[in-house]
Amino acid sequence: MDFTTLGSIISGFCSTVFYSWLSVLTMPFGGFTFTDPADFIFAALIPLTLLAMAWQHLWRPNSPRWVRFATRAAYAVAMMGPLVPLTALYLASWRASGVIGHWPEWPMDDANHICKHDVLYQMLHSVSVYSVAFGGWSIFCFGALVLHLRRQVSPVRLRWMAFVFLASWIVFGIEPGQRYAWLLD
């Protein structure tokens, strides 16, 4: 095998990995209609977070104070990403149950059309939509923090961060009340 063939194999592999990674990062933007304010907030927060992390990585990469802060932030983002939307969705469901007389069920009670004239429900519904945008942002923020901390933190701590992140999103995914499906109905 000559160097030309080896170079083309490496180049093809790198471009495939890069495009796959890029498609994963841009996947949340594919379903946006940009008709809701939450779409704009989510679309603006991700590039701002990535730029802030790049700036921090380039200008102050190994400050011990920053590493402590970023480690705590990674744990907080890992846990709060799915818990904030779930809390907001359960609060909106609680208010809807008070107005319609029963706990809202996913296929029957549409989150967008019940309780049209209840101000508190409408506010909680809006908070739910924004909190889901926060949850999507937290995925990118956590990834950027872990990528930044990968050389400053022990591998055991990185595994714990990944475990906390995955466990909290699994809880969000298997949540028995199906609040997220109810919101998207």
ZIFEN-V685038 format. One record per pair of residues at least 24 apart in sequence whose C-alpha atoms are under 8 Angstrom apart, sorted by the first residue. I is the first residue (numbers start at 0). GAP is how many residues later the second one is. Records with the same first field share a line. If there is no record, write none. Layout:
BEGIN
I=GAP + GAP
END
This chain:
BEGIN
27=108
37=91 + 92 + 95
38=94
40=92
41=91 + 92 + 94 + 95
44=92
45=91 + 94 + 95
48=92
49=90 + 91 + 94
52=91 + 92 + 95
56=91
61=90
66=82 + 85 + 86
69=75 + 79
70=74 + 78
73=67 + 68 + 71 + 72 + 87
74=86 + 89 + 90
76=61 + 64 + 65
77=60 + 61 + 64 + 83 + 86 + 87 + 90
78=85 + 86 + 89
79=55
80=53 + 54 + 55 + 56 + 57 + 58 + 88
81=53 + 86 + 87 + 90
82=85 + 89
83=47 + 48 + 50 + 51
84=43 + 46 + 47 + 49 + 50
85=86 + 93 + 94
87=36 + 37 + 39 + 40 + 43
88=35 + 36 + 39 + 90 + 91 + 94
89=89
90=33
91=29 + 32 + 33 + 36
92=86
94=25 + 26
95=25
104=77
105=72 + 73 + 75 + 76 + 79
106=75 + 78
108=73
109=72 + 73 + 75
110=71 + 72 + 73 + 74
111=71
END
